[in-house]
């Protein structure tokens, strides 16, 4: 069974900040890649995509999914149960940058 963590989108003076693109998510961790290398796909805001699967070639044992939940106004990171320590170290910076002082919740 997978574990899902929720990171609320940041708020700005005018409301919610713009949803990050797939490319922006991948840029949060050096070497993080998606199974899709299509430039148009990577420029899409995450709320226009079902999800992106991510990992680092040669380090990740499993891919994890990142999506944007419009109804909850935030990002969900879905990770498999059998993650290795290296996988956790890849996922952790996404929480740190994405949360930026906000509490990351397991759902």
Secondary structure as UniProt FT lines:
FT   STRAND          3..8
FT   STRAND          11..12
FT   TURN            13..14
FT   STRAND          15..16
FT   HELIX           22..26
FT   TURN            27..28
FT   TURN            30..31
FT   STRAND          33..34
FT   HELIX           39..42
FT   HELIX           46..48
FT   STRAND          52..55
FT   TURN            57..59
FT   STRAND          64..69
FT   TURN            70..73
FT   STRAND          74..79
FT   TURN            81..82
FT   HELIX           85..99
FT   TURN            100..101
FT   STRAND          105..106
//
